[in-house]
Amino acid sequence: MNKAHELLRWIYDDLERDTKLPLWLRDRVRDFLAAEPESDKPVAWITPDGEGFRMRFEPPVNDVPLGWTPLYTRPEPARKPMTEEEIRELCPFTRQEFVTGFNSGVRFAEKHHNIK
């Protein structure tokens, strides 16, 4: 069981104990835990909101800056480093020193996010 699935299980267990929370939310989380996903897409998104957590079952659109974390019922798809060609296609610069800096920035971001 991956960490996101464990978190969703923990949330469901908490919903089972708290009688003030709506039953529809408990039932929706239960259904997501029971269903086998059709693909490796997230089944829910979660973010801290100051008083606890907010959860969505549809992709967040308007409030993306809140830092929504996708939750999966399967392990998160493996992330791979970008190829040199992919970086070249994204790089808006033509001067070599800027290209080198851009490339270094991409590699630093990959290292920071444990993309190996």
N, C-alpha and C positions, 0 to 999 in steps of 0.2 A: 504494500500500500504506500503510495507516495505522500509527500507532506501536504499537498493541496487536498488530497482525499481525506487524510487524517484531520485536517482543519475543518473540512465540510462535515465530517462525522462528529467532531467536537461541537460544532455549531448546532447540528441536529440534536445531539444529546442535551445541549443547553435549552433548546427550544422545547424539548420533551418535559423538562423540569419547570419551566417558567410558564405559568398558566395565564399570565398577562399578555403574552405574545399571541398574535393571530394564528389560528389553526391552519389557515391556508398556507402560511409561510412554512410551518413545520411540514405540512404535507408536500409542498413543492420541493423542499430540500430532500425529504425522504424519497420522492420519486426520482430525483436526480441521482441519488446514491444507488438506487435500485436499477436504474436504466443503464444499459450498455450503450455508450455513445456510438454514433455512426462514424465518427472520424476523430481525429486528434484535436478537435476544436474545444475551447474552454466551455464548461457547462454553467459557470457563474463567475462573477467578478466581485471582489471585496476590497474595501478601503476603510482605514480608520477615519472617524468623523469627530473625534473629541470626546464623545460620550460612550463610545464603543465602536461598532463596525457597521458599515452600510453594505448591503449585498444587492447585487443585480443579477437577473437571469438573462438579460439581453445586453449586448455590448454597449458600454457607456459611450455616449457621443458628446453631449454638451459639457460635461464636467470632467474631461480627461485629465486636466492638471491635478486633480485630487490624488492621482497615483493609484489607479485601480490595478489590482493584482488578479490575473486570471486564475481560475481554479479548474483543474482537470480531474477526470476520474481515471485517466491513464497517466503514465509518466509524461511530463512535458516533452514535446518534440525536441530532439537533440539540436543544439545550435552549433553551427560550424563557422569557423573563421571565413571571412570574405576572401575570394581569390584576388590576385593582383589585378586581373582584368575588371572585376566588379568594382573595385576601388577606383580604377582609372575612369570607368564610365560615370561614376558619381562625382569625381573631382571637378570642381568648377574652375580650377586654375590651369594656367599654361606654363608659368615660370617654374623652373625645376625646383627652386628652393621652397616654393609654396606647395608643390606637389609632394615633395619629401615630407614637409611638415604635416600635410593632410594625411598622408599614408601613416605617419607616426601616430597621429591622433586616433585614427581608426584602430590601429593595433593596440594602443593604450586602452581604448574603450573596450575592446574585446577582452583584454587581460583583466580589466576591472570587473567585468561581468562574467568572468570565468568561462569564456567561450574558447574552447580548445580544439 
